[in-house]
Amino acid sequence: MIAAGGMSGILNCLLAMVEPGDEVIVTDPIYAGIINRILLAGGIPKYVPLIPSTNGWQLDLQALKNGVSPQTKMVVISPGMPTGHILTQAEWEAVAHVCIENDLWLLYDAAMERILYDGRQVIHPASFPQMRERTITVGAASKEFRMIGWRIGWIVGPKEIMNDVGLVSIANVVCQVGISMPGVAAALNAEDDGLKAAIETWEERRNLLLRELQGLPVIPPHGGWSFLLDASQLGLTAPELTTKLFQHAKIATTPMVGWGERAANNVRLVFSNEPKERLIGIGGKVRKALGL
Ligand SMILES: Cc1ncc(COP(=O)(O)O)c(C=O)c1O
């Protein structure tokens, strides 16, 4: 089913599947737009921490197990955003186990699934035994095809739920963006969609940023195009750090307030649109702004 972008697809799935008071398990941090859509659908987000380390983020598997209650309806997994966390095979197995054991849906946000670094490969949750029948995948042209404003996404899921998702979609967006559909079809069918080259560029930027910011409380991203800097380890709140970086170094960051519970200690740096030339020297600017 075609959607008016990935997030519209996610909202339609949530509206079709979540009843008021249902609990929805999400990672912490997670994109604020997903949290807000769960709330719009009447759901209650239940946060499972991503644990930071110098090697990257890890899903707290014990918290995932403990997070399930009789009210839990679904797990939402959205790799890449905002942390750069990419689930390992073992993490996906744990998610699959929890979904199967507790008869939960898995809503999989695949918008960034191919934006992977260091040779990582896509692992699709529906490929695990007994998961195909409980996984709804929402894809988007926005990120991998760099077509954010075109408002095209897609929803793939088991027949039993797609009828409801379709009814919500008609009640919500009516029809999709006609002029965009052939454009996205061309990207989908292109021999070279340009993603490989884009990933090489983003990976270079990521590596440069990690070198520039070495020694600061940064968690390296394994995919996606953003990563977090822990303000609390610098003795600041996230809004304070954002203000400092903006006023003293002209660097725009997002405070992660509203992106989870523990997430609120962090600010997000995005490198999707920053040429290397603009990133060179950013480490010095950040240190100067912080008086380090
Ligand atoms: C986590 C996440 N998933 C999916 C999307 C894709 O949404 P859309 O196609 O509506 O831009 C976005 C875009 O911001 C996003 O941040």
Ligand as a Chemical Component Dictionary entry (heavy atoms), coordinates in Angstrom:
data_LIG
# 
_chem_comp.id                   LIG 
_chem_comp.type                 NON-POLYMER 
_chem_comp.pdbx_formal_charge   0 
_chem_comp.three_letter_code    LIG 
# 
loop_
_chem_comp_atom.comp_id 
_chem_comp_atom.atom_id 
_chem_comp_atom.alt_atom_id 
_chem_comp_atom.type_symbol 
_chem_comp_atom.charge 
_chem_comp_atom.model_Cartn_x 
_chem_comp_atom.model_Cartn_y 
_chem_comp_atom.model_Cartn_z 
_chem_comp_atom.pdbx_ordinal 
LIG C1 C1 C 0 12.743 7.764  11.875 1  
LIG C2 C2 C 0 12.097 8.136  10.591 2  
LIG N1 N1 N 0 11.435 7.207  9.909  3  
LIG C3 C3 C 0 10.846 7.488  8.743  4  
LIG C4 C4 C 0 10.922 8.732  8.191  5  
LIG C5 C5 C 0 10.333 8.957  6.842  6  
LIG O1 O1 O 0 9.244  9.722  6.881  7  
LIG P1 P1 P 0 8.757  10.559 5.620  8  
LIG O2 O2 O 0 8.824  9.640  4.434  9  
LIG O3 O3 O 0 7.384  10.928 6.018  10 
LIG O4 O4 O 0 9.695  11.718 5.470  11 
LIG C6 C6 C 0 11.567 9.757  8.884  12 
LIG C7 C7 C 0 11.614 11.130 8.367  13 
LIG O5 O5 O 0 11.818 12.083 9.093  14 
LIG C8 C8 C 0 12.185 9.435  10.110 15 
LIG O6 O6 O 0 12.885 10.362 10.777 16 
# 
loop_
_chem_comp_bond.comp_id 
_chem_comp_bond.atom_id_1 
_chem_comp_bond.atom_id_2 
_chem_comp_bond.value_order 
_chem_comp_bond.pdbx_ordinal 
LIG C1 C2 SING 1  
LIG C2 N1 SING 2  
LIG C2 C8 DOUB 3  
LIG N1 C3 DOUB 4  
LIG C3 C4 SING 5  
LIG C4 C5 SING 6  
LIG C4 C6 DOUB 7  
LIG C5 O1 SING 8  
LIG O1 P1 SING 9  
LIG P1 O2 DOUB 10 
LIG P1 O3 SING 11 
LIG P1 O4 SING 12 
LIG C6 C7 SING 13 
LIG C6 C8 SING 14 
LIG C7 O5 DOUB 15 
LIG C8 O6 SING 16 
# 
